[in-house]
Amino acid sequence: ADMFTNEEGGPEPDWVITEREQFSDFRDLNKDGKMDKDEIQHWILPQDYDHALAEARHLVYESDVDKDQKLTKEEVLDNWNMFVGSQATNYGEDLTRNHDEL
């Protein structure tokens, strides 16, 4: 479903143009027109991206109603489904442990 075939000869959709630019500007690092093993690894597991930190920031951003950069027990409970579904909480398992900060 993510494939685009220009059978009607019309213009490319914006998403195709964006993907083409992403490929040429950021994915195809050696500019050979295809992605090799190292380029795929860099794309899937970038060295300068901390997945845990990004997920934690996402959880705080989405749950911190008063935007004080601190989560209250109520803010966590009001958004329990987000925390239970998060890898950052080990899919809810870590929420069953006692925490002094709460």
C-alpha positions in Angstrom: 0.0 0.0 0.0 3.0 2.3 0.4 4.0 1.8 -3.2 3.2 4.5 -5.8 2.9 3.7 -9.5 2.4 6.6 -11.8 0.1 4.8 -14.2 -2.0 7.8 -15.1 0.9 10.0 -15.9 -0.1 12.6 -13.2 2.1 14.4 -10.8 3.7 12.6 -7.9 1.9 12.9 -4.6 3.6 15.1 -1.9 4.5 12.1 0.2 6.4 10.5 -2.7 8.4 13.7 -3.2 9.1 13.9 0.5 10.3 10.3 0.6 12.5 10.8 -2.4 14.1 13.8 -0.7 14.5 11.9 2.5 16.3 9.1 0.7 18.6 11.3 -1.3 19.4 13.8 1.6 19.5 11.5 4.6 19.4 7.7 3.8 21.7 7.2 0.8 24.8 8.4 2.5 27.3 7.3 -0.2 25.0 8.6 -3.0 25.0 5.3 -5.0 21.2 5.3 -5.4 20.6 2.4 -3.0 20.9 1.6 0.7 23.5 -0.8 1.8 23.7 -2.6 5.2 25.5 0.3 6.9 23.0 2.9 5.7 20.1 0.7 6.8 21.7 0.3 10.2 22.2 4.1 10.5 18.6 4.6 9.6 17.1 2.0 11.9 19.5 2.4 14.8 21.0 6.0 14.7 23.9 6.5 17.0 22.8 10.0 18.0 19.2 9.1 19.1 18.3 7.9 22.5 15.0 5.9 22.2 14.4 5.7 25.9 14.9 9.4 26.4 12.6 10.2 23.4 9.9 7.9 24.8 10.2 9.4 28.3 9.9 13.0 26.9 6.9 11.9 24.9 5.2 10.5 28.0 5.8 13.6 30.0 4.8 15.9 27.2 1.5 14.1 26.6 0.6 13.6 30.3 1.9 16.8 32.0 -1.4 18.7 32.0 -0.1 21.8 33.9 3.2 21.7 31.9 5.4 22.0 35.0 7.7 19.2 33.8 6.6 17.0 36.7 4.1 14.3 36.7 1.6 13.9 39.5 0.1 10.6 40.5 -3.2 12.0 39.0 -1.6 12.9 35.7 -0.1 9.4 35.4 -3.4 7.7 36.3 -5.4 9.9 33.9 -3.1 8.7 31.1 -2.6 5.1 32.4 -3.2 3.6 29.0 -0.3 5.6 27.5 2.0 4.4 30.2 0.9 0.8 30.2 1.4 0.7 26.4 4.9 2.2 26.6 8.2 0.4 26.3 9.6 2.9 28.7 7.5 1.4 31.5 8.2 -2.2 30.3 4.6 -2.2 29.1 3.2 -1.3 32.5 5.2 -3.8 34.5 7.4 -1.1 36.1 4.2 0.7 37.3 3.4 -2.1 39.7 6.6 -1.4 41.8 6.7 1.1 44.6 8.3 4.5 43.7 9.4 7.1 46.3 9.0 9.9 43.7 5.3 9.3 43.6 
